[in-house]
Amino acid sequence: MDTSTNTAFQTQKAFSETFLNDVLDGLGGSPKRLFSKYFYDQAGDRLFQQIMEMPEYYLTDCELDVFKNKTRDIAAGILCQDGPFDLIEMGAGDAMKSSFLLEYLVKNNVDHTYIPIDISGNILSVLTDKLKDALPQLKVVPLEGEYFEMLDRAVSLSGSRKVVLFLGGNIGNMEMEEAFHFCAALRKRLDKGDILLVGFDLKKNPHAVLKAYSDPAGITAAFNLNLLSRINRELDAGFDIAGFEHYQTYDPVSGACRSYLVSLCEQTVTICGKIINFEQSELIDMEISQKFSQQDIGRMAADSGFRILGEINDSKNWFTDSIWQAV
């Protein structure tokens, strides 16, 4: 076994151990929980692409509206200082939205390096190939792994100033307190003057929110259930997928939109020899998709060590990309 093959094997082994520990810890708690970051295997990537194409899933179109039609405004916000910079995108996915910004920067000969970070090596491979064809002159350094581990690596790659993108409303995949700690931890990794652009899904008509996560085609349900299939495949588990059902809630006061899987009967699941018991109607907490007010955003920026330089909304004012500067 050569060195590169051995390194890849060790990396995969470490990931599998972390995955197993997270699953067992989550399902051993009360209420039971699984971590949404594990949604994104090859099948999960494909299902999420389908979700983003659904007419009910407004988030993609709203932020796409910003990046496609207000690209110059975004560029002006992040180019508040001269000189080369590293454009680091956390959770890059297929970069459908940020590709408009990348194209604008390349066409205007702005000196930068694009560093996409994603937990899915599959989607990073697809993205890198796409960018090679579309923008061959763009410098791309893909990093596969967890947000902060890869951000630490990205920050160490050069002495250039940093512009970090965290799009898609992904900040909403955390509880409010967790989101604050995330922003504070991110601030510690940046220098004064560095830029963070965060996409926030704003509070709106609750019917529009609920439709986005409880679609009649059942794609969101399949996306959630796919994580059980992944656990079966990668961790030698015994989930009966037909024994669970997707359930969605939205609280328009708190802004918390939550996804669950419901056990349809009393059952046991074995994962790597460990038995997990489920009561009938017992829930697995799968994901939160938090919605924010402008006051929430302002408070989070100030409390985590940033000042807001500007906010760019979509045409419906359903979504905002908030530009923060480290202070």
N, C-alpha and C positions, 0 to 999 in steps of 0.2 A: 504494500500500500504506500503510494507516494505521499509527500507532505501535505499537498493540497487536499487530497482525498481524505487523509486522516483528520485534517482540520475540519473539513465539512462534516465528517462523521461525528466528531466531538461536539461540534456546534449543534447538530441535530439531536444528539443524545441529551445535551444540556437543555434544549428546548423541550424535549419530551418529558424530562423529569420535572421541569417547571410547570408545564401544562398539566401533568398528572397531579402535582401537589396543589395547584390552584383549583382543579376540579374537585379533588377530595376535600379540601378546606371549605370550598364554597358549598358543596352539597352536605357537608357535616354541620353547617351552621343552622341557625333558626332566625328568620326563614331561610330556606335553601336559596343558593345564588350561583349563577355562572357568569363569567366575565365576558362582556361583549367583544373584547379585543380578539377573542378566539373565533368569532364568526367567520373570519376571512381566510378560509382555505380556498382551493381552486373553485369548488362548487359555490362557496359563500361569495366569492368575488363575482361570479357569474350572476348569482341571484341579486346581489346588491346593484349590479349594473341594470338589471331589469327593474328593480325598485326605483332607481333614479329616472327611468324612462316612463314611469307610470304617470298619468295625468293628475292623480290625486297627490303625488309626492311633490309638493310645491317647492321644497327647499332647493333642489337642484336648479330649477328654472329661475328662482329668485336670485341666487348668487351668481348664476350664469349671466343674468341680466346685468348685474353690476360689473362683472369682469369683461363682458363682451361690449357693453355700451358705455362704460365709464372707465375704460382702461387708462386713459390719460390722467384722470383724477387719482386713480390708485398709484400710478407711476409718480405723479407729483408728490403724493404723500410719503412714499418710501424713498424718494430721491431728494430728501431735505438736506442731505450732505453730499459733497463731492467725493470722488474717488471710487475705486473698485469695491465691490461688496459681494458677500456670499448670500444667496437667496435660498434659505433653508425652508423646505415645506414639510411639516410634520403631518404624517398620514396622507401622503401625496396621492395615493390611488392611481388613477389614470391621468391625473392632472388636466382633466377636461376644462376646468375653469381657469387655472393658473396658466394654461398654455397661451391664452390670449395676452396675458401680461408678458410671458416669455417672448412671444413673437414681437410685441411692441418694443421690448428692451433690445432685442437683437437688431431689429430694423433701425433703431435709433443709435446703434453702436454703443450701448451702455455696457461698460466693462463689469461683468459679473459672472459668478459660477453658480449653477443651479444644483442644489443638494437635496434631492427628494428622499425622505425617510418614510419607510412603511414596514409593518410587521410581515407583510406578504411578499416573499421573494418572487412569486409568480407575477404579481401585478407590477412590481418594479422592473422585471425583465420585459414585460409588454411595453411599459412606459419608455424605457431606455431605447428600445428598438424604434418606437414611434417617433421619438425626438430626433434620433439619428437621421431619419428620413425627412422629417419636416423642417428641422432646424440644425443642419449638420455643423454649423459653426458654433453652436451653443456648447459650453463646457458643462458636462453633467457628471456628478459623482454620486451615484445611488448608494444609500446605506440601509441595510435590512436589519430591523430589530426594534426594540422598545424605544419609546420616544426619548427619554432622558439619556439613556445609555448612548444612543446614536447622536443626540444633540451634543453631548459632551465630546464625542468624536468629531462632529462637524465643526464645532467651535475651535477645536485644536488644529484643524487643517491649515489655517492661514491666519495672518494678522489683520485681514480685511474686516471692516465693520460688518455686522450681521443684520439681516432682515429676515425675520421668521414669519412664515405663513402658517396659520392654523385655521383651516377653512371648513366649510360644510356644516357648520353648527356643531362640530365635534366637541367643543367646550361643553355642550349640553349633555354629553354622555357621562357626566359626573354629577354627583350631588353638589349643591351650591357651596358647601364648605370645602368639599374636595376640589372644586373648580378654583376657589380662591387659593388653596395651598398649591395647586398646579401652577397657577400664574406666578405666585411668589417664588416657587422653585425655579420656574423658567427665568424670572428676573435675575436670580442669583447667578445664572449662567451667562448673562449678557453684560456688556459694558454700558456705562452711561452713554446715552445717545443712540444706542441700537434701537431697532424698530421691531415691533410685534404687530402683525395684522391678524385680527381675530374675527371670524364670522359668527354672528349671533342670530339665532332665530328668535324673532320678537313675539311677544304675546299678541294674540289675534283672536278672531272668532273661533270658539272651541270646536265647532263643527268642522271647520277647515283643518284644524290640527288633527282631530281624531280620524278623519278620512285618510290622512296621509299615512297613518300607521295601522289602519285596519281596513285594508283595501279589499274590495269584493273578489278580486282574482286570487286572493290567498297567497300572494308572493311574499309578503312580510311574514306570514305564518310559516311558509316553507323556509325562509331565511333563518328564523329562530329555531325551527326543528332540525335544520341542517347541522346545528352545533351538536345535537345528540348523535347524529350520524357520524360526525367527525370523531366524537369521543369513542363511539363503537369501533371505528376503523383504526384509530391511532393508539387507543389505550385499552384495547381488548375488552370493551365493555359490553353490556347486554341490554341496552335500552330498547324497549319495544316502542318504536316511533309512533305507532298507531295508538298507543296508550297515553299520549299527551296531546293537548290542544292549546293553541295560541289564544291569549286574552290581552286586550289593550284597554288602558284607562287614561284619562286626562283630567287634571284638576286645574281649571282656568285661574284659580286664585293664586296658588303657589307656582303655577307654570310647569308642574311636573307631569310629563307624559311617560307612562311606564308600560313595559312589555313583560308579560309573564307566560310561562307554560304551566298548564294545569294538568295534574295527574287525574286521568279519567276513572281510575280504579285503585284499590289497594294493591301495591306491587312492590317487588324488590328488584334492584339492579345491582349486578356485580361488576366492579371496576378493578381490574388487576387484583382480583381475589378479595377485595373489600366489598362487603354487602351494604347497600344503601336502601333503607326502607322508605316507601312513600305511602302516605294515607290517601284515601280517595279525596279528590278535590284539593290536595296539597299543591302549593305553588312553588315554582322556581322563578325567582326574580332574575330576569334576563338583561334588561337594559332600561336606563332612564334617558329621555330626550327632553332636557330642560328648555323651557322658553323663558325669555328675559324681558324685563322692562328697561327703559333707558336709565332709570335710577339704579337698577341692578348693575348695569354695565359700568356706569360712572363710579360707583362704590367699589366694584371689584378692581378697576384700574388703579384708583388712588390707594387702596389698601394694600395692593401687591407691588407698589413701587413704580408705577407708570403714570404718565399724563396723556390725555387723549389729544392727539393732533387734529383728528377729523373723523367723521363718520360718513360712509357712503352707502345710501340706501337703494334698494331696488325700486322699480316704478310703483309698486303697490305699498311700499313702506312696511313690508312683512319681514324683511331681513336686512341686517346691517353688517357691513364690514368696517370694523372699528380700528383705526390706526393709532397705536400707542407708542410712546417713546419712553425708554428707560431713563429714570431720573435719579 
